[in-house]
Amino acid sequence: MKFKIFYIGILTILSLNISNAQKFDKDGFLKDYSGDMIITTQVRGERNKAILRGTEANKNREFVLQNYTGIQPSIYPAWDGGFWPKKKPKSLDDFEIRTEFLDELVNWGVDNGFHIMHHCLIFPNKYFPQWFSKTNYSGEELDFIIEKFVSEVLTANDNKNKIDVFNIINEIFAMGKSGNYRVSGDEKEDCKWMDMGFEEDKSGLSGEAKINDEHPVFVRRVFDVAAKLTDAKLEIRDFNVAFGGRKADGLYQLIKHLKNTGVRVDAVGFQCHLNVGIKYDYKKLEKNIKRFIDLGVEVYITELDVGLNLWGQGGKHKKVSDVIKSDEDWQNFFAEQNSIYYNLVKTAKESGVKIISDWGFRDDIPYGGWRKDQKAWMVNKDYSRKGAYYAVLRALYDAEHKKFSK
């Protein structure tokens, strides 16, 4: 009799789940259909992505609370109340790390029950104060800075226990699609950390799968310092890796090398700054996601937006007005934008992605001019929903419903 009651109870739960999954409400919110996948947005302490202060903070905060299960505070070494000193310290002993801008966002996230992913600690030169790339630090001095920087960010405010994911390293692969690493130097796209040297590849890969013969030592060092301090997920990310190719292969090789040599790497992030006018192969995305999962790391979509392909060679970029000349052009753009958002989110969720984070949600003058006037996000300037919002909502629903329907 007890077994029969238990069995009926299970059937009731399953039927309720299936029934709920079958009801699509276009007036619902993103988190209503995210299921066990975490849906996250980039937030900052000030200006147009602010949730704590500023003219738009109240409306931003309301939107975030309604729609997401996670936040991605973006505090950089040099920007947004950055961690590093603006002027070169007199000595390494005077090297002060400040974390208050990160701490307040983290504490707000904890108070509201959000999954928290911090972006980021280690980057190429352009994310650090200019004095850093101009200073001839030795490998030992760079190692000291890494230890101090990572340790102080993680231990301040008990961030090591409050933050769920640390984006440890970002964009260390070269700008093109070669899969090679950035070079040392003092230019903004160079990477000063390469001065710490390199170690022989232990990935076990060969032939075309072996992109690099050696890997930067600083990568191991950053992960090892963080791993000793926190049980949070440790993530590495880059751009132009989501749909495969040599750059994705280079990242795959690096993670395999690190895992084979005892380094804890928990997650890989695909940035996903996508563009209309490009025909994306979502089967390749699915295949790429699954091969990284098979490698033993979680996969995240970390910086999703869909805009215009204005990037050019040698820093010469097109303007929005070069490609959008009429209302019809905008309507065509929005139609394709909706399709990209839908297919990317649905494929990612169905393929096992654990976190999807957009790179903002509101069409506005972006912080720092990123994708300015491209209308790359999900809601209008007045927070009314665009087709892109409904596309993401439907993609989350369809992927969740497919899971229940199996």
Secondary structure, 3 states (H helix, E strand, C coil): CHHHHHHHHHHHHHHHHHHHHHCCCCCCCHHHHCCCCEEEEEEECCHHHECCCCCCHHHHHHHHHHHCCEEEEECCCCCCCCCCCCCCCCCHHHCCCCCHHHHHHHHHHHHCCCEEEEEEEECCHHHCCHHHHHCCCCHHHHHHHHHHHHHHHHHHHHHHHHCCEEEEEECCECCCCCCCECCCCCCCCCCHHHHHCEEECCCCCCHHHCCCCEEEHHHHHHHHHHHHHCCCEEEEEECCCCCCCHHHHHHHHHHHHHHHCCCCCCEEEECCEEECCCCCCHHHHHHHHHHHHHCCCEEEEEEEEEECCCCCHHHCCCCHHHHCCCHHHHHHHHHHHHHHHHHHHHHHHHHCCCEEEECCCECCCCHHHCCCCCCCCCECCCCCECHHHHHHHHHHHHHHHHHHHC
